[in-house]
Amino acid sequence: MRIASRAQRIEPFYVMEVAKAASTLAREVAHSDAPMIFLNIGEPDFTAPPLVQQAAEKAVRDGRTQYTDATGLSALRERISAWYGQRFGVNVPASRIVVTAGASAALQLACLALIEAGDEVLMPDPSYPCNRHFVSAAEGTAVLLPTTAAERFQLSADKVQAAWGDKTRGVLLASPSNPTGTSIDPSELRRIHEVVSARGGITLVDEIYLPLSYDERYGQTALALSDDIISINSFSKYFNMTGWRLGWLVVPEALVPVVERLAQNLFICPSTIAQHAALACFEAESLLEYERRRAEFKARRDYFIPALNAMGLNVPVMPDGAFYAWADCSAACAKLGVKDSWDLSFALMQQAHVAVTPGRDFGSADTGRFIRFSTANSMPQLQQAVARLQALLG
């Protein structure tokens, strides 16, 4: 059977490869004194809050399970629009919001609408691997630009300008970022967008972790800068609805019918039940619970990052959002006599029963000396993980 070249260009998702190995070992040690602790997957340990679950149940009972418009329920688009005003003080008309089958569908729709075969899209290295694969699936090429801790592992306007070529279509950024949990300074993001706009390019910003920002300076939506910026968001992370597969896309008015046409053909519509449930995310009771959980994520970060630093797993930039720690593991590799973060991940899994993610997934610029920890886990689990890592690394 002949496999399409676009499929062959997609690299394995190493996060999942490590997860499979960790799950296998976890079954073997499940009844031991040290069952596996999973700090490798970026999924909140919280589930959808009560009002959201009740809304889903009611939608099923009432038979509200038919197709919706391809752009989503009007009521949900209005709720999202109002949330932007309440949370960020930004006017985002509901007419510019397209509800999607997760942020993944939002990225796919944006890439298919805007990227031609041969177009190049500039992205930071490190960055989330699936984002560059969406570019590739649209017959474009992701161009990864190495970043440094001094740059918060984000692109700068100078780097974008220097890398811009005849084939460059634009930039795909993430703020806060997976794997680093760092955001782009709003003033730098403005300069990046000015560089891109001056060349007739597109600025796409993945903001799925934005509501999980812990620093007012960085916790601002890119939509405040310009109506031309395209924002991708999700109900998965802050709203704790990972498996519900619901997200949204904010685009310029002129792009809405294009995206709608693509969505009609590719997805028909997002999950109707998930949409009815998501309406309850914006009730006062739910928002209070989400803010309580955000404070808990921050408390976990404030405990875990100093603990990593103290044992030589240095986190060069304090995450200002999301629930990740991007740690330099050079000293740990030397201590355990392993080559790089890939080997270290398996060593930690086997010897400490702590699953982490090696840097290999996230790029090629020195990622062999970094590992990603996810702090989307309970504080007792994080404390136990720290104790095991300290015992192993000294």
KEPA-757182 format. One record per residue (C-alpha): residue number from 1; residue in one letter; z negated, y negated, x negated. Coordinates in nm, 2 decimals. Example, Ala and Ser with C-alpha at 12.3 -4.5 7.8 and 13.67 -1.06 7.14 Angstrom:
<pts>
+-----+------+--------+--------+--------+
! seq ! type !     zz !     yy !     xx !
+-----+------+--------+--------+--------+
!   1 !    a !  -0.78 !   0.45 !  -1.23 !
!   2 !    s !  -0.71 !   0.11 !  -1.37 !
+-----+------+--------+--------+--------+
</pts>
This chain:
<pts>
+-----+------+--------+--------+--------+
! seq ! type !     zz !     yy !     xx !
+-----+------+--------+--------+--------+
!   1 !    m !   0.00 !   0.00 !   0.00 !
!   2 !    r !   0.10 !  -0.34 !  -0.14 !
!   3 !    i !  -0.19 !  -0.59 !  -0.14 !
!   4 !    a !  -0.12 !  -0.96 !  -0.09 !
!   5 !    s !  -0.16 !  -1.17 !  -0.40 !
!   6 !    r !  -0.39 !  -1.41 !  -0.22 !
!   7 !    a !  -0.63 !  -1.12 !  -0.16 !
!   8 !    q !  -0.61 !  -1.01 !  -0.52 !
!   9 !    r !  -0.70 !  -1.36 !  -0.64 !
!  10 !    i !  -1.04 !  -1.34 !  -0.46 !
!  11 !    e !  -1.30 !  -1.24 !  -0.71 !
!  12 !    p !  -1.59 !  -1.01 !  -0.61 !
!  13 !    f !  -1.89 !  -1.18 !  -0.46 !
!  14 !    y !  -2.14 !  -1.08 !  -0.73 !
!  15 !    v !  -2.44 !  -1.20 !  -0.53 !
!  16 !    m !  -2.36 !  -0.92 !  -0.29 !
!  17 !    e !  -2.30 !  -0.67 !  -0.57 !
!  18 !    v !  -2.65 !  -0.74 !  -0.71 !
!  19 !    a !  -2.79 !  -0.74 !  -0.36 !
!  20 !    k !  -2.66 !  -0.39 !  -0.30 !
!  21 !    a !  -2.81 !  -0.26 !  -0.63 !
!  22 !    a !  -3.14 !  -0.43 !  -0.53 !
!  23 !    s !  -3.14 !  -0.27 !  -0.19 !
!  24 !    t !  -3.08 !   0.07 !  -0.34 !
!  25 !    l !  -3.37 !   0.03 !  -0.58 !
!  26 !    a !  -3.58 !  -0.12 !  -0.30 !
!  27 !    r !  -3.56 !   0.20 !  -0.10 !
!  28 !    e !  -3.68 !   0.40 !  -0.40 !
!  29 !    v !  -3.98 !   0.17 !  -0.46 !
!  30 !    a !  -4.06 !   0.09 !  -0.09 !
!  31 !    h !  -4.38 !   0.28 !  -0.09 !
!  32 !    s !  -4.49 !   0.20 !  -0.44 !
!  33 !    d !  -4.75 !  -0.06 !  -0.55 !
!  34 !    a !  -4.47 !  -0.30 !  -0.63 !
!  35 !    p !  -4.20 !  -0.31 !  -0.36 !
!  36 !    m !  -3.90 !  -0.52 !  -0.42 !
!  37 !    i !  -3.92 !  -0.89 !  -0.38 !
!  38 !    f !  -3.59 !  -1.05 !  -0.29 !
!  39 !    l !  -3.53 !  -1.39 !  -0.44 !
!  40 !    n !  -3.16 !  -1.35 !  -0.46 !
!  41 !    i !  -3.02 !  -1.43 !  -0.11 !
!  42 !    g !  -3.01 !  -1.78 !   0.02 !
!  43 !    e !  -3.13 !  -1.70 !   0.37 !
!  44 !    p !  -3.44 !  -1.86 !   0.53 !
!  45 !    d !  -3.72 !  -1.63 !   0.61 !
!  46 !    f !  -3.76 !  -1.82 !   0.93 !
!  47 !    t !  -3.57 !  -1.72 !   1.24 !
!  48 !    a !  -3.45 !  -1.95 !   1.52 !
!  49 !    p !  -3.75 !  -2.12 !   1.69 !
!  50 !    p !  -3.86 !  -2.02 !   2.04 !
!  51 !    l !  -3.66 !  -2.27 !   2.25 !
!  52 !    v !  -3.34 !  -2.16 !   2.07 !
!  53 !    q !  -3.40 !  -1.80 !   2.14 !
!  54 !    q !  -3.49 !  -1.87 !   2.51 !
!  55 !    a !  -3.17 !  -2.07 !   2.55 !
!  56 !    a !  -2.97 !  -1.78 !   2.42 !
!  57 !    e !  -3.14 !  -1.54 !   2.66 !
!  58 !    k !  -3.08 !  -1.78 !   2.95 !
!  59 !    a !  -2.71 !  -1.82 !   2.87 !
!  60 !    v !  -2.67 !  -1.44 !   2.88 !
!  61 !    r !  -2.87 !  -1.41 !   3.21 !
!  62 !    d !  -2.67 !  -1.69 !   3.37 !
!  63 !    g !  -2.34 !  -1.54 !   3.26 !
!  64 !    r !  -2.24 !  -1.84 !   3.05 !
!  65 !    t !  -2.05 !  -1.63 !   2.79 !
!  66 !    q !  -1.69 !  -1.72 !   2.86 !
!  67 !    y !  -1.47 !  -1.90 !   2.60 !
!  68 !    t !  -1.54 !  -2.26 !   2.54 !
!  69 !    d !  -1.29 !  -2.52 !   2.41 !
!  70 !    a !  -1.17 !  -2.45 !   2.06 !
!  71 !    t !  -1.36 !  -2.76 !   1.94 !
!  72 !    g !  -1.69 !  -2.64 !   2.10 !
!  73 !    l !  -1.90 !  -2.74 !   2.39 !
!  74 !    s !  -1.88 !  -3.11 !   2.47 !
!  75 !    a !  -2.26 !  -3.11 !   2.52 !
!  76 !    l !  -2.32 !  -2.97 !   2.18 !
!  77 !    r !  -2.08 !  -3.21 !   2.01 !
!  78 !    e !  -2.27 !  -3.49 !   2.18 !
!  79 !    r !  -2.61 !  -3.35 !   2.06 !
!  80 !    i !  -2.48 !  -3.33 !   1.71 !
!  81 !    s !  -2.35 !  -3.69 !   1.73 !
!  82 !    a !  -2.69 !  -3.82 !   1.86 !
!  83 !    w !  -2.87 !  -3.63 !   1.58 !
!  84 !    y !  -2.67 !  -3.81 !   1.31 !
!  85 !    g !  -2.78 !  -4.14 !   1.46 !
!  86 !    q !  -3.15 !  -4.03 !   1.49 !
!  87 !    r !  -3.17 !  -3.86 !   1.15 !
!  88 !    f !  -2.94 !  -4.06 !   0.93 !
!  89 !    g !  -2.88 !  -4.38 !   1.12 !
!  90 !    v !  -2.50 !  -4.32 !   1.12 !
!  91 !    n !  -2.26 !  -4.34 !   1.41 !
!  92 !    v !  -2.05 !  -4.03 !   1.42 !
!  93 !    p !  -1.86 !  -4.01 !   1.75 !
!  94 !    a !  -1.86 !  -3.67 !   1.92 !
!  95 !    s !  -1.48 !  -3.69 !   1.93 !
!  96 !    r !  -1.48 !  -3.64 !   1.55 !
!  97 !    i !  -1.70 !  -3.33 !   1.55 !
!  98 !    v !  -1.55 !  -2.98 !   1.57 !
!  99 !    v !  -1.79 !  -2.70 !   1.63 !
! 100 !    t !  -1.69 !  -2.39 !   1.42 !
! 101 !    a !  -1.77 !  -2.02 !   1.37 !
! 102 !    g !  -2.01 !  -2.11 !   1.08 !
! 103 !    a !  -1.95 !  -2.34 !   0.79 !
! 104 !    s !  -1.72 !  -2.08 !   0.65 !
! 105 !    a !  -1.47 !  -2.14 !   0.94 !
! 106 !    a !  -1.52 !  -2.52 !   0.89 !
! 107 !    l !  -1.41 !  -2.49 !   0.53 !
! 108 !    q !  -1.12 !  -2.26 !   0.61 !
! 109 !    l !  -1.00 !  -2.50 !   0.88 !
! 110 !    a !  -1.03 !  -2.80 !   0.65 !
! 111 !    c !  -0.85 !  -2.63 !   0.37 !
! 112 !    l !  -0.57 !  -2.50 !   0.58 !
! 113 !    a !  -0.52 !  -2.84 !   0.74 !
! 114 !    l !  -0.51 !  -3.03 !   0.42 !
! 115 !    i !  -0.40 !  -2.82 !   0.12 !
! 116 !    e !  -0.05 !  -2.72 !   0.04 !
! 117 !    a !   0.06 !  -2.44 !  -0.19 !
! 118 !    g !   0.01 !  -2.55 !  -0.55 !
! 119 !    d !  -0.24 !  -2.83 !  -0.47 !
! 120 !    e !  -0.54 !  -2.85 !  -0.70 !
! 121 !    v !  -0.89 !  -2.94 !  -0.58 !
! 122 !    l !  -1.15 !  -3.05 !  -0.83 !
! 123 !    m !  -1.50 !  -2.89 !  -0.80 !
! 124 !    p !  -1.81 !  -2.89 !  -1.02 !
! 125 !    d !  -1.90 !  -2.59 !  -1.24 !
! 126 !    p !  -2.14 !  -2.45 !  -1.13 !
! 127 !    s !  -2.07 !  -2.44 !  -0.76 !
! 128 !    y !  -2.08 !  -2.20 !  -0.47 !
! 129 !    p !  -1.80 !  -1.93 !  -0.52 !
! 130 !    c !  -1.68 !  -1.90 !  -0.17 !
! 131 !    n !  -1.59 !  -2.27 !  -0.16 !
! 132 !    r !  -1.33 !  -2.22 !  -0.43 !
! 133 !    h !  -1.20 !  -1.91 !  -0.26 !
! 134 !    f !  -1.13 !  -2.10 !   0.06 !
! 135 !    v !  -0.91 !  -2.33 !  -0.16 !
! 136 !    s !  -0.74 !  -2.02 !  -0.30 !
! 137 !    a !  -0.68 !  -1.87 !   0.04 !
! 138 !    a !  -0.50 !  -2.19 !   0.14 !
! 139 !    e !  -0.27 !  -2.13 !  -0.16 !
! 140 !    g !  -0.44 !  -2.41 !  -0.36 !
! 141 !    t !  -0.61 !  -2.39 !  -0.69 !
! 142 !    a !  -0.98 !  -2.48 !  -0.75 !
! 143 !    v !  -1.02 !  -2.66 !  -1.08 !
! 144 !    l !  -1.38 !  -2.63 !  -1.20 !
! 145 !    l !  -1.50 !  -2.91 !  -1.41 !
! 146 !    p !  -1.81 !  -2.83 !  -1.63 !
! 147 !    t !  -2.12 !  -3.04 !  -1.55 !
! 148 !    t !  -2.45 !  -3.09 !  -1.73 !
! 149 !    a !  -2.81 !  -3.13 !  -1.64 !
! 150 !    a !  -2.78 !  -3.50 !  -1.73 !
! 151 !    e !  -2.52 !  -3.52 !  -1.45 !
! 152 !    r !  -2.75 !  -3.32 !  -1.21 !
! 153 !    f !  -2.48 !  -3.05 !  -1.23 !
! 154 !    q !  -2.26 !  -3.27 !  -1.01 !
! 155 !    l !  -1.92 !  -3.43 !  -1.06 !
! 156 !    s !  -1.90 !  -3.80 !  -1.17 !
! 157 !    a !  -1.63 !  -4.05 !  -1.09 !
! 158 !    d !  -1.54 !  -4.07 !  -1.46 !
! 159 !    k !  -1.48 !  -3.69 !  -1.47 !
! 160 !    v !  -1.28 !  -3.70 !  -1.15 !
! 161 !    q !  -1.06 !  -3.98 !  -1.28 !
! 162 !    a !  -1.01 !  -3.81 !  -1.62 !
! 163 !    a !  -0.92 !  -3.48 !  -1.46 !
! 164 !    w !  -0.68 !  -3.61 !  -1.19 !
! 165 !    g !  -0.33 !  -3.49 !  -1.23 !
! 166 !    d !   0.00 !  -3.48 !  -1.04 !
! 167 !    k !  -0.11 !  -3.17 !  -0.85 !
! 168 !    t !  -0.46 !  -3.29 !  -0.76 !
! 169 !    r !  -0.52 !  -3.31 !  -0.39 !
! 170 !    g !  -0.88 !  -3.41 !  -0.39 !
! 171 !    v !  -1.24 !  -3.30 !  -0.45 !
! 172 !    l !  -1.47 !  -3.04 !  -0.28 !
! 173 !    l !  -1.83 !  -3.13 !  -0.35 !
! 174 !    a !  -2.17 !  -2.99 !  -0.22 !
! 175 !    s !  -2.47 !  -3.21 !  -0.18 !
! 176 !    p !  -2.73 !  -3.05 !  -0.21 !
! 177 !    s !  -2.56 !  -2.78 !  -0.41 !
! 178 !    n !  -2.58 !  -2.41 !  -0.42 !
! 179 !    p !  -2.69 !  -2.29 !  -0.68 !
! 180 !    t !  -2.87 !  -2.59 !  -0.82 !
! 181 !    g !  -3.03 !  -2.75 !  -0.52 !
! 182 !    t !  -2.93 !  -3.09 !  -0.66 !
! 183 !    s !  -2.76 !  -3.37 !  -0.48 !
! 184 !    i !  -2.51 !  -3.64 !  -0.58 !
! 185 !    d !  -2.65 !  -3.99 !  -0.62 !
! 186 !    p !  -2.51 !  -4.18 !  -0.32 !
! 187 !    s !  -2.38 !  -4.46 !  -0.55 !
! 188 !    e !  -2.20 !  -4.20 !  -0.76 !
! 189 !    l !  -2.05 !  -4.04 !  -0.45 !
! 190 !    r !  -1.92 !  -4.37 !  -0.34 !
! 191 !    r !  -1.75 !  -4.42 !  -0.68 !
! 192 !    i !  -1.60 !  -4.07 !  -0.66 !
! 193 !    h !  -1.46 !  -4.14 !  -0.31 !
! 194 !    e !  -1.32 !  -4.47 !  -0.43 !
! 195 !    v !  -1.13 !  -4.29 !  -0.71 !
! 196 !    v !  -1.01 !  -4.02 !  -0.47 !
! 197 !    s !  -0.90 !  -4.27 !  -0.20 !
! 198 !    a !  -0.72 !  -4.49 !  -0.45 !
! 199 !    r !  -0.50 !  -4.19 !  -0.53 !
! 200 !    g !  -0.44 !  -4.09 !  -0.17 !
! 201 !    g !  -0.66 !  -3.78 !  -0.20 !
! 202 !    i !  -0.92 !  -3.61 !   0.02 !
! 203 !    t !  -1.30 !  -3.60 !  -0.02 !
! 204 !    l !  -1.46 !  -3.29 !   0.13 !
! 205 !    v !  -1.84 !  -3.26 !   0.11 !
! 206 !    d !  -2.03 !  -2.95 !   0.19 !
! 207 !    e !  -2.36 !  -3.08 !   0.35 !
! 208 !    i !  -2.50 !  -2.76 !   0.49 !
! 209 !    y !  -2.83 !  -2.81 !   0.30 !
! 210 !    l !  -2.85 !  -3.18 !   0.36 !
! 211 !    p !  -3.13 !  -3.17 !   0.63 !
! 212 !    l !  -3.33 !  -2.97 !   0.37 !
! 213 !    s !  -3.36 !  -3.27 !   0.15 !
! 214 !    y !  -3.69 !  -3.36 !   0.00 !
! 215 !    d !  -3.60 !  -3.70 !  -0.15 !
! 216 !    e !  -3.51 !  -4.00 !   0.06 !
! 217 !    r !  -3.28 !  -4.13 !  -0.21 !
! 218 !    y !  -3.05 !  -3.82 !  -0.19 !
! 219 !    g !  -3.10 !  -3.72 !   0.17 !
! 220 !    q !  -2.82 !  -3.93 !   0.31 !
! 221 !    t !  -2.50 !  -3.81 !   0.46 !
! 222 !    a !  -2.17 !  -3.89 !   0.29 !
! 223 !    l !  -2.04 !  -3.99 !   0.63 !
! 224 !    a !  -2.23 !  -4.32 !   0.59 !
! 225 !    l !  -1.98 !  -4.41 !   0.31 !
! 226 !    s !  -1.64 !  -4.38 !   0.49 !
! 227 !    d !  -1.48 !  -4.24 !   0.81 !
! 228 !    d !  -1.22 !  -4.08 !   0.58 !
! 229 !    i !  -1.48 !  -3.84 !   0.43 !
! 230 !    i !  -1.48 !  -3.49 !   0.57 !
! 231 !    s !  -1.82 !  -3.32 !   0.61 !
! 232 !    i !  -1.89 !  -2.96 !   0.65 !
! 233 !    n !  -2.23 !  -2.86 !   0.81 !
! 234 !    s !  -2.40 !  -2.56 !   0.96 !
! 235 !    f !  -2.67 !  -2.43 !   1.18 !
! 236 !    s !  -2.76 !  -2.16 !   0.93 !
! 237 !    k !  -2.99 !  -2.32 !   0.68 !
! 238 !    y !  -3.20 !  -2.60 !   0.82 !
! 239 !    f !  -3.17 !  -2.47 !   1.18 !
! 240 !    n !  -3.24 !  -2.11 !   1.07 !
! 241 !    m !  -2.95 !  -1.95 !   1.26 !
! 242 !    t !  -2.77 !  -1.76 !   0.98 !
! 243 !    g !  -2.64 !  -1.46 !   1.18 !
! 244 !    w !  -2.55 !  -1.67 !   1.48 !
! 245 !    r !  -2.24 !  -1.79 !   1.28 !
! 246 !    l !  -2.22 !  -2.15 !   1.40 !
! 247 !    g !  -2.13 !  -2.47 !   1.21 !
! 248 !    w !  -1.94 !  -2.78 !   1.25 !
! 249 !    l !  -1.68 !  -3.01 !   1.08 !
! 250 !    v !  -1.66 !  -3.39 !   1.09 !
! 251 !    v !  -1.31 !  -3.52 !   1.04 !
! 252 !    p !  -1.12 !  -3.85 !   1.09 !
! 253 !    e !  -0.99 !  -3.89 !   1.45 !
! 254 !    a !  -0.63 !  -3.83 !   1.34 !
! 255 !    l !  -0.72 !  -3.49 !   1.20 !
! 256 !    v !  -0.90 !  -3.35 !   1.51 !
! 257 !    p !  -0.59 !  -3.23 !   1.70 !
! 258 !    v !  -0.46 !  -3.06 !   1.38 !
! 259 !    v !  -0.79 !  -2.88 !   1.33 !
! 260 !    e !  -0.81 !  -2.80 !   1.70 !
! 261 !    r !  -0.46 !  -2.64 !   1.69 !
! 262 !    l !  -0.56 !  -2.42 !   1.39 !
! 263 !    a !  -0.89 !  -2.33 !   1.55 !
! 264 !    q !  -0.73 !  -2.22 !   1.88 !
! 265 !    n !  -0.50 !  -1.98 !   1.69 !
! 266 !    l !  -0.75 !  -1.85 !   1.43 !
! 267 !    f !  -1.08 !  -1.83 !   1.62 !
! 268 !    i !  -1.02 !  -1.92 !   1.99 !
! 269 !    c !  -1.37 !  -2.07 !   1.99 !
! 270 !    p !  -1.71 !  -2.03 !   1.82 !
! 271 !    s !  -1.97 !  -1.80 !   1.98 !
! 272 !    t !  -2.04 !  -1.93 !   2.33 !
! 273 !    i !  -2.40 !  -1.78 !   2.33 !
! 274 !    a !  -2.47 !  -1.94 !   1.99 !
! 275 !    q !  -2.35 !  -2.28 !   2.11 !
! 276 !    h !  -2.57 !  -2.27 !   2.42 !
! 277 !    a !  -2.86 !  -2.17 !   2.21 !
! 278 !    a !  -2.79 !  -2.45 !   1.95 !
! 279 !    l !  -2.83 !  -2.71 !   2.22 !
! 280 !    a !  -3.20 !  -2.63 !   2.20 !
! 281 !    c !  -3.21 !  -2.71 !   1.83 !
! 282 !    f !  -3.22 !  -3.08 !   1.92 !
! 283 !    e !  -3.51 !  -3.07 !   2.16 !
! 284 !    a !  -3.82 !  -3.26 !   2.03 !
! 285 !    e !  -4.02 !  -2.94 !   2.01 !
! 286 !    s !  -3.76 !  -2.77 !   1.80 !
! 287 !    l !  -3.71 !  -3.06 !   1.57 !
! 288 !    l !  -4.08 !  -3.08 !   1.50 !
! 289 !    e !  -4.08 !  -2.72 !   1.41 !
! 290 !    y !  -3.78 !  -2.76 !   1.18 !
! 291 !    e !  -3.96 !  -3.05 !   1.00 !
! 292 !    r !  -4.27 !  -2.83 !   0.96 !
! 293 !    r !  -4.06 !  -2.56 !   0.80 !
! 294 !    r !  -3.89 !  -2.82 !   0.58 !
! 295 !    a !  -4.23 !  -2.92 !   0.45 !
! 296 !    e !  -4.31 !  -2.56 !   0.38 !
! 297 !    f !  -3.98 !  -2.52 !   0.18 !
! 298 !    k !  -4.08 !  -2.82 !  -0.02 !
! 299 !    a !  -4.43 !  -2.68 !  -0.09 !
! 300 !    r !  -4.27 !  -2.36 !  -0.21 !
! 301 !    r !  -4.05 !  -2.56 !  -0.45 !
! 302 !    d !  -4.34 !  -2.76 !  -0.58 !
! 303 !    y !  -4.53 !  -2.44 !  -0.66 !
! 304 !    f !  -4.24 !  -2.22 !  -0.79 !
! 305 !    i !  -4.05 !  -2.46 !  -1.02 !
! 306 !    p !  -4.35 !  -2.55 !  -1.24 !
! 307 !    a !  -4.44 !  -2.18 !  -1.26 !
! 308 !    l !  -4.09 !  -2.09 !  -1.38 !
! 309 !    n !  -4.10 !  -2.37 !  -1.64 !
! 310 !    a !  -4.44 !  -2.25 !  -1.76 !
! 311 !    m !  -4.30 !  -1.90 !  -1.84 !
! 312 !    g !  -3.99 !  -2.03 !  -2.02 !
! 313 !    l !  -3.75 !  -2.00 !  -1.73 !
! 314 !    n !  -3.67 !  -2.37 !  -1.76 !
! 315 !    v !  -3.53 !  -2.55 !  -1.46 !
! 316 !    p !  -3.36 !  -2.85 !  -1.62 !
! 317 !    v !  -3.32 !  -3.05 !  -1.30 !
! 318 !    m !  -3.57 !  -3.05 !  -1.02 !
! 319 !    p !  -3.40 !  -2.94 !  -0.70 !
! 320 !    d !  -3.41 !  -3.23 !  -0.44 !
! 321 !    g !  -3.30 !  -3.01 !  -0.15 !
! 322 !    a !  -3.20 !  -2.66 !  -0.04 !
! 323 !    f !  -3.42 !  -2.37 !  -0.16 !
! 324 !    y !  -3.28 !  -2.28 !  -0.50 !
! 325 !    a !  -3.39 !  -2.29 !  -0.86 !
! 326 !    w !  -3.12 !  -2.29 !  -1.13 !
! 327 !    a !  -3.31 !  -2.17 !  -1.44 !
! 328 !    d !  -3.21 !  -2.15 !  -1.80 !
! 329 !    c !  -3.30 !  -1.79 !  -1.89 !
! 330 !    s !  -3.20 !  -1.80 !  -2.26 !
! 331 !    a !  -3.56 !  -1.75 !  -2.38 !
! 332 !    a !  -3.62 !  -1.46 !  -2.13 !
! 333 !    c !  -3.30 !  -1.29 !  -2.25 !
! 334 !    a !  -3.42 !  -1.31 !  -2.61 !
! 335 !    k !  -3.76 !  -1.18 !  -2.52 !
! 336 !    l !  -3.63 !  -0.88 !  -2.33 !
! 337 !    g !  -3.34 !  -0.82 !  -2.58 !
! 338 !    v !  -3.06 !  -0.85 !  -2.32 !
! 339 !    k !  -2.73 !  -1.03 !  -2.36 !
! 340 !    d !  -2.71 !  -1.27 !  -2.07 !
! 341 !    s !  -2.82 !  -1.35 !  -1.72 !
! 342 !    w !  -2.63 !  -1.06 !  -1.57 !
! 343 !    d !  -2.82 !  -0.81 !  -1.78 !
! 344 !    l !  -3.14 !  -1.00 !  -1.73 !
! 345 !    s !  -3.10 !  -0.98 !  -1.35 !
! 346 !    f !  -3.09 !  -0.61 !  -1.37 !
! 347 !    a !  -3.38 !  -0.60 !  -1.61 !
! 348 !    l !  -3.60 !  -0.81 !  -1.38 !
! 349 !    m !  -3.49 !  -0.60 !  -1.08 !
! 350 !    q !  -3.58 !  -0.27 !  -1.26 !
! 351 !    q !  -3.89 !  -0.37 !  -1.46 !
! 352 !    a !  -4.05 !  -0.63 !  -1.23 !
! 353 !    h !  -3.90 !  -0.54 !  -0.90 !
! 354 !    v !  -3.78 !  -0.90 !  -0.85 !
! 355 !    a !  -3.42 !  -0.95 !  -0.74 !
! 356 !    v !  -3.25 !  -1.26 !  -0.86 !
! 357 !    t !  -2.89 !  -1.38 !  -0.88 !
! 358 !    p !  -2.71 !  -1.41 !  -1.22 !
! 359 !    g !  -2.50 !  -1.72 !  -1.29 !
! 360 !    r !  -2.17 !  -1.53 !  -1.31 !
! 361 !    d !  -2.08 !  -1.60 !  -0.95 !
! 362 !    f !  -2.10 !  -1.98 !  -0.98 !
! 363 !    g !  -1.85 !  -2.06 !  -1.25 !
! 364 !    s !  -1.78 !  -2.01 !  -1.62 !
! 365 !    a !  -1.93 !  -2.32 !  -1.79 !
! 366 !    d !  -2.23 !  -2.17 !  -1.96 !
! 367 !    t !  -2.34 !  -1.98 !  -1.65 !
! 368 !    g !  -2.42 !  -1.68 !  -1.86 !
! 369 !    r !  -2.75 !  -1.84 !  -1.95 !
! 370 !    f !  -2.86 !  -1.93 !  -1.60 !
! 371 !    i !  -3.00 !  -1.74 !  -1.31 !
! 372 !    r !  -3.06 !  -1.86 !  -0.96 !
! 373 !    f !  -3.38 !  -1.80 !  -0.77 !
! 374 !    s !  -3.40 !  -1.85 !  -0.40 !
! 375 !    t !  -3.73 !  -1.98 !  -0.27 !
! 376 !    a !  -3.64 !  -1.90 !   0.09 !
! 377 !    n !  -3.93 !  -1.66 !   0.10 !
! 378 !    s !  -4.29 !  -1.68 !   0.19 !
! 379 !    m !  -4.55 !  -1.84 !  -0.04 !
! 380 !    p !  -4.74 !  -1.50 !  -0.09 !
! 381 !    q !  -4.41 !  -1.34 !  -0.19 !
! 382 !    l !  -4.33 !  -1.62 !  -0.44 !
! 383 !    q !  -4.68 !  -1.60 !  -0.58 !
! 384 !    q !  -4.65 !  -1.22 !  -0.63 !
! 385 !    a !  -4.31 !  -1.27 !  -0.79 !
! 386 !    v !  -4.45 !  -1.52 !  -1.04 !
! 387 !    a !  -4.73 !  -1.28 !  -1.13 !
! 388 !    r !  -4.49 !  -1.00 !  -1.20 !
! 389 !    l !  -4.26 !  -1.22 !  -1.40 !
! 390 !    q !  -4.55 !  -1.36 !  -1.60 !
! 391 !    a !  -4.67 !  -1.00 !  -1.68 !
! 392 !    l !  -4.32 !  -0.91 !  -1.80 !
! 393 !    l !  -4.23 !  -1.23 !  -1.99 !
! 394 !    g !  -4.57 !  -1.33 !  -2.11 !
+-----+------+--------+--------+--------+
</pts>
